[in-house]
Amino acid sequence: MEREDDEDRENDEELVEAKTLGLERWVQFAFVAIAGLAFFIGDKLITYLYGLVATIGSRNHWFSLPSPDGTWITIGAAVLGLLVGYGLYRHPKVRPMADEVAGELSKVTWPSRPETWRNTVVVIVTSLIAAAYLFLFDSVWSAFTDLIYGT
């Protein structure tokens, strides 16, 4: 009997550990996504700012910059993205908050596929009814204003 209880406890502990790893994985994925977004925005921003500085410098005859090398800009943006992602991941306030958010989201009861399908149909039908009502109202109002203004 004790052996079965010990096995049950071990299975429960493995299940809790697997759930924790699952949440941790999603938190890490979120920080990787933030790093990717920082990379994308950084690449566009660095390219734009380099072009802006080059244009201002050449227009005022202050200096002349060579055309931007996309490889170095991309490398700089990648470093920026990695630093932003890692910095946020190691931040003492951001990381615990992300863990708490993931924990709260794991408690949410998500709708099943059939429930989602039914709710989607309800939204589409309701939207179509509202569109028909607005079309009818607009047509009547347009006819009424045409009568008044005589156009």
C-alpha positions as CSV (number, residue, x, y, z in Angstrom):
1,M,0.0,0.0,0.0
2,E,2.8,2.4,0.9
3,R,4.6,1.6,-2.3
4,E,1.5,2.5,-4.4
5,D,1.2,5.8,-2.4
6,D,4.9,6.6,-3.1
7,E,4.4,5.9,-6.8
8,D,1.3,8.1,-6.9
9,R,3.3,10.9,-5.2
10,E,6.1,10.5,-7.7
11,N,3.7,10.6,-10.6
12,D,2.0,13.7,-9.2
13,E,5.4,15.4,-8.7
14,E,6.4,14.5,-12.3
15,L,3.1,15.9,-13.5
16,V,3.6,19.2,-11.6
17,E,7.2,19.4,-12.9
18,A,6.0,18.8,-16.5
19,K,3.4,21.6,-16.0
20,T,6.0,23.9,-14.6
21,L,8.3,23.2,-17.5
22,G,5.4,23.8,-19.9
23,L,4.8,27.2,-18.4
24,E,8.5,28.0,-18.3
25,R,8.8,27.1,-21.9
26,W,6.0,29.5,-22.9
27,V,7.6,32.3,-20.8
28,Q,10.9,31.7,-22.6
29,F,9.2,31.6,-26.0
30,A,7.6,35.0,-25.2
31,F,11.0,36.5,-24.4
32,V,12.4,35.0,-27.7
33,A,9.4,36.6,-29.5
34,I,10.1,39.9,-27.9
35,A,13.8,39.6,-28.9
36,G,12.6,38.9,-32.5
37,L,10.3,41.9,-32.5
38,A,13.2,44.1,-31.1
39,F,15.4,42.7,-33.9
40,F,12.8,43.5,-36.6
41,I,12.1,47.0,-35.3
42,G,15.8,47.7,-34.6
43,D,16.7,46.7,-38.2
44,K,14.1,49.1,-39.7
45,L,14.9,51.9,-37.2
46,I,18.7,51.7,-37.7
47,T,18.2,51.7,-41.5
48,Y,15.9,54.6,-41.4
49,L,18.1,56.7,-39.0
50,Y,21.2,55.9,-41.0
51,G,19.5,57.1,-44.2
52,L,18.2,60.2,-42.4
53,V,21.6,61.2,-41.0
54,A,23.2,60.6,-44.4
55,T,20.6,62.7,-46.1
56,I,20.9,65.6,-43.6
57,G,24.7,65.5,-43.8
58,S,24.9,65.5,-47.6
59,R,22.2,68.1,-48.0
60,N,24.0,70.5,-45.7
61,H,27.4,69.6,-47.1
62,W,28.6,68.7,-43.6
63,F,29.7,65.1,-44.3
64,S,29.1,62.2,-46.7
65,L,28.3,58.7,-45.5
66,P,28.8,55.6,-47.6
67,S,25.7,53.7,-48.6
68,P,24.5,51.5,-45.7
69,D,25.7,48.0,-45.6
70,G,22.7,45.8,-44.8
71,T,24.8,43.0,-43.3
72,W,26.2,45.2,-40.6
73,I,22.9,46.8,-39.9
74,T,21.3,43.4,-39.5
75,I,24.1,42.2,-37.3
76,G,23.6,45.3,-35.1
77,A,19.9,44.8,-35.0
78,A,20.4,41.1,-34.0
79,V,22.7,42.1,-31.2
80,L,20.1,44.7,-30.1
81,G,17.3,42.1,-30.2
82,L,19.4,39.6,-28.2
83,L,20.3,42.3,-25.6
84,V,16.7,43.4,-25.2
85,G,15.4,39.8,-24.9
86,Y,18.1,38.8,-22.5
87,G,17.8,42.0,-20.5
88,L,14.1,41.6,-20.1
89,Y,14.4,37.9,-19.2
90,R,16.9,38.7,-16.4
91,H,15.1,41.8,-15.2
92,P,14.0,41.3,-11.6
93,K,10.5,42.8,-12.1
94,V,9.7,41.7,-15.7
95,R,10.5,38.0,-15.4
96,P,8.4,37.3,-12.2
97,M,5.5,39.2,-13.8
98,A,5.7,37.1,-17.0
99,D,5.7,33.9,-14.8
100,E,2.6,35.1,-13.0
101,V,0.9,35.9,-16.2
102,A,1.7,32.4,-17.6
103,G,0.5,30.9,-14.3
104,E,-2.8,32.8,-14.5
105,L,-3.3,31.9,-18.2
106,S,-2.8,28.2,-17.3
107,K,-5.9,28.5,-14.9
108,V,-8.1,29.7,-17.7
109,T,-10.7,27.3,-19.0
110,W,-10.5,27.6,-22.8
111,P,-13.5,26.8,-25.0
112,S,-13.6,23.5,-26.8
113,R,-13.5,23.4,-30.6
114,P,-17.2,22.8,-31.0
115,E,-17.9,25.8,-28.6
116,T,-15.6,28.0,-30.6
117,W,-17.3,26.9,-33.9
118,R,-20.8,27.7,-32.5
119,N,-19.7,31.0,-31.1
120,T,-18.1,31.9,-34.4
121,V,-21.3,31.1,-36.3
122,V,-23.3,33.3,-33.8
123,V,-20.9,36.2,-34.4
124,I,-21.1,35.9,-38.1
125,V,-24.9,35.6,-38.2
126,T,-25.2,38.5,-35.8
127,S,-22.9,40.6,-38.0
128,L,-25.0,39.8,-41.1
129,I,-28.2,40.7,-39.3
130,A,-26.7,44.0,-38.1
131,A,-25.3,44.7,-41.6
132,A,-28.8,44.0,-43.2
133,Y,-30.5,46.3,-40.5
134,L,-28.0,49.1,-41.2
135,F,-28.4,48.7,-45.0
136,L,-32.2,48.9,-44.6
137,F,-32.0,51.9,-42.3
138,D,-29.5,53.7,-44.6
139,S,-31.7,53.0,-47.7
140,V,-34.8,54.3,-46.0
141,W,-33.0,57.3,-44.7
142,S,-31.4,58.0,-48.1
143,A,-34.8,57.8,-49.8
144,F,-36.3,60.1,-47.2
145,T,-33.6,62.7,-47.6
146,D,-33.9,62.5,-51.4
147,L,-37.6,63.3,-51.0
148,I,-36.9,66.3,-48.8
149,Y,-34.0,67.7,-50.8
150,G,-35.6,66.7,-54.2
151,T,-32.5,65.2,-55.8
